[in-house]
Amino acid sequence: MVQRNNLTLLDADISVLQAIGYCGCKSAAAGYHLYSNEQHLRSEAITLKSSNTYSFVLATDGKAPMPEALRLQLSCGSN
């Protein structure tokens, strides 16, 4: 986790191994969903076109405490 512009971010390397459309997605739009245990913390849309490092927003208040364990889920579109 890193702090930038009062945001808490998770920088993650994502490898795109097959064309985005292979799974049936209609575009490169993906949704990410962040959970602590089973509590939903936030969801946002991102564009996954190629392998790259992506920054996922964990918190918009740099002072917010972060749980020790987080689960990041990716899905097609904004689902």
Secondary structure per residue as TSV (DSSP state, phi and psi in degrees):
chain	resnum	aa	ss	phi	psi
A	1	M	-	360.0	144.2
A	2	V	E	-134.3	157.0
A	3	Q	E	-107.4	126.3
A	4	R	E	-144.4	127.7
A	5	N	T	50.4	45.4
A	6	N	T	64.5	17.9
A	7	L	E	-110.5	143.8
A	8	T	E	-98.8	120.2
A	9	L	E	-120.5	149.2
A	10	L	E	-110.1	114.4
A	11	D	E	-89.9	123.4
A	12	A	E	-132.4	135.3
A	13	D	E	-82.3	122.9
A	14	I	E	-116.0	126.7
A	15	S	-	-100.7	119.7
A	16	V	-	-92.5	108.6
A	17	L	-	-92.8	-22.7
A	18	Q	S	-136.1	162.4
A	19	A	-	-55.6	141.7
A	20	I	G	-54.4	-38.3
A	21	G	G	-69.0	-11.5
A	22	Y	G	-57.5	-36.8
A	23	C	G	-86.3	-1.9
A	24	G	T	102.6	-2.2
A	25	C	-	-65.2	142.8
A	26	K	S	-89.3	-13.1
A	27	S	S	-151.1	-178.6
A	28	A	S	-85.2	5.0
A	29	A	E	-72.4	135.4
A	30	A	E	-134.3	158.4
A	31	G	E	-113.9	146.1
A	32	Y	E	-121.6	145.7
A	33	H	E	-130.0	130.3
A	34	L	E	-112.8	130.7
A	35	Y	E	-128.7	146.7
A	36	S	E	-118.1	115.8
A	37	N	T	56.8	-120.4
A	38	E	T	-108.4	6.8
A	39	Q	E	-83.7	125.0
A	40	H	E	-75.5	125.1
A	41	L	E	-98.4	-43.7
A	42	R	E	-168.4	159.5
A	43	S	E	-138.7	143.1
A	44	E	E	-150.8	164.6
A	45	A	E	-100.7	145.0
A	46	I	E	-137.8	168.3
A	47	T	E	-111.2	122.0
A	48	L	-	-111.2	96.3
A	49	K	-	-102.8	-29.5
A	50	S	S	-155.9	169.1
A	51	S	S	-62.8	133.9
A	52	N	E	-171.3	174.6
A	53	T	E	-94.5	126.2
A	54	Y	E	-114.5	144.9
A	55	S	E	-105.5	119.2
A	56	F	E	-102.8	128.5
A	57	V	E	-74.9	121.8
A	58	L	E	-96.0	-37.3
A	59	A	E	-154.4	146.4
A	60	T	S	-98.8	-0.9
A	61	D	S	-117.4	111.2
A	62	G	T	-57.4	-15.1
A	63	K	T	-96.1	-5.0
A	64	A	S	-68.0	131.9
A	65	P	-	-69.9	141.4
A	66	M	-	-104.7	134.9
A	67	P	-	-65.7	157.6
A	68	E	S	-69.8	-35.6
A	69	A	-	-116.3	127.8
A	70	L	-	-128.1	150.8
A	71	R	E	-122.5	128.1
A	72	L	E	-110.1	123.6
A	73	Q	E	-117.5	131.3
A	74	L	E	-105.9	145.4
A	75	S	E	-145.6	165.1
A	76	C	E	-66.0	147.1
A	77	G	T	52.7	-142.0
A	78	S	T	-106.1	26.3
A	79	N	-	-70.6	360.0
